Amino acid sequence: MTGFLLRAVIVAGGLWLASRWVDGFLITATSTLLIAGVLLGVVNAIVRPIAVVLTFPITIVTLGLFLLVVNAGMVSLVAWMLPDFTIAGFWPAVLGSLVVSVVSWLGSWFIGSSFKVQTLKRP
């Protein structure tokens, strides 16, 4: 449970960064930001695998680029559920999901699978 909440905070940081950098990607309340981080984790755990399986043929044809559209759809679904979270269109959703993905990847790289901050040691 601690790992999920830590990842939700990292995702919330990515959402905050996306709302600062991407025009048309707006989150107006801090509480909405934290709820969106948790909700995006739940949506990615439940809805995203179904969407990936259903869109597998088009993902193969586009060499995986369609997964950007799936990620944008997941972020848009969370924005649709929350009143203080608005996305102005397709491209802000894609750019916002890219920012969230990069921040989540960096956060996972630092935290690792054990959910502890890891340090690199030189041999």
C-alpha positions as a printed Julia matrix, in Angstrom:
123×3 Matrix{Float64}:
   0.0    0.0     0.0
   2.86   2.37    0.77
   4.36   1.73   -2.65
   1.08   2.54   -4.38
   0.7    5.79   -2.46
   4.31   6.75   -3.17
   3.77   6.14   -6.88
   0.5    8.12   -6.7
   2.42  11.08   -5.26
   4.97  10.77   -8.08
   2.13  10.72  -10.65
   0.58  13.74   -8.93
   3.92  15.51   -9.35
   3.86  14.63  -13.03
   0.32  15.94  -13.34
   1.33  19.17  -11.62
   4.29  19.56  -13.97
   2.06  18.88  -16.98
  -0.42  21.49  -15.79
   2.43  24.02  -15.6
   4.03  23.17  -18.96
   1.19  22.12  -21.27
  -1.36  24.67  -22.49
  -4.89  23.29  -22.19
  -3.99  20.92  -19.33
  -5.38  22.49  -16.16
  -5.73  21.29  -12.57
  -7.05  24.02  -10.29
  -7.04  22.45   -6.81
  -4.31  20.68   -4.86
  -6.78  18.12   -3.54
  -7.81  17.33   -7.11
  -4.15  16.84   -7.97
  -3.7   14.2    -5.27
  -7.0   12.49   -6.06
  -6.08  12.47   -9.76
  -2.76  10.77   -8.94
  -4.52   7.98   -7.05
  -7.3    7.7    -9.61
  -4.84   7.54  -12.5
  -3.09   4.66  -10.75
  -6.4    2.82  -10.4
  -7.4    3.52  -14.01
  -4.0    2.36  -15.25
  -4.34  -0.84  -13.22
  -7.9   -1.7   -14.3
  -8.94   0.06  -17.52
  -5.61   0.4   -19.35
  -4.91  -3.35  -19.71
  -8.34  -3.83  -21.27
  -7.75  -0.91  -23.65
  -4.31  -2.24  -24.59
  -5.72  -5.68  -25.41
  -8.58  -4.23  -27.44
  -6.28  -1.95  -29.43
  -3.52  -4.52  -29.92
  -3.89  -4.79  -33.73
  -3.62  -1.03  -34.29
  -0.74  -0.89  -31.81
   1.13  -3.48  -33.86
   0.45  -1.64  -37.13
   1.69   1.67  -35.69
   4.73  -0.01  -34.1
   3.56   0.88  -30.59
   2.87   4.57  -31.16
  -0.84   4.03  -30.56
  -0.02   3.46  -26.9
   0.47   7.24  -26.67
  -3.2    7.58  -27.63
  -4.17   4.96  -25.03
  -2.21   6.84  -22.34
  -3.85  10.11  -23.38
  -7.21   8.38  -23.13
  -6.49   7.23  -19.58
  -5.51  10.75  -18.51
  -8.61  12.14  -20.26
 -10.79   9.59  -18.46
  -9.44  10.78  -15.11
 -10.0   14.4   -16.17
 -13.58  13.53  -17.13
 -14.19  12.1   -13.64
 -12.85  15.09  -11.69
 -14.47  18.53  -11.8
 -11.32  20.65  -11.25
  -9.28  18.83  -13.92
  -9.77  19.94  -17.53
  -8.04  19.01  -20.74
  -8.74  21.2   -23.77
  -8.3   18.57  -26.47
  -6.39  15.65  -27.9
  -2.91  17.17  -28.15
  -2.85  18.59  -24.61
  -3.88  15.11  -23.42
  -1.05  13.47  -25.39
   1.56  15.99  -24.25
   0.32  15.83  -20.65
   0.42  12.04  -20.64
   3.97  12.17  -22.02
   5.05  14.47  -19.19
   3.36  12.23  -16.61
   4.96   9.13  -18.16
   8.47  10.62  -18.11
   8.1   11.83  -14.51
   6.73   8.43  -13.46
   9.57   6.64  -15.23
  12.16   8.85  -13.54
  10.48   8.39  -10.16
  10.38   4.62  -10.6
  14.03   4.66  -11.62
  15.0    6.43   -8.4
  12.69   4.45   -6.14
  13.1    1.02   -7.75
  11.0   -2.05   -7.11
  11.68  -2.06   -3.36
  10.09   1.41   -2.95
  13.23   2.75   -1.3
  15.41   5.49   -2.69
  18.35   3.74   -4.3
  21.86   5.03   -4.59
  24.28   4.04   -7.27
  27.58   2.61   -6.05
  30.74   2.65   -8.08
  32.6   -0.65   -8.28
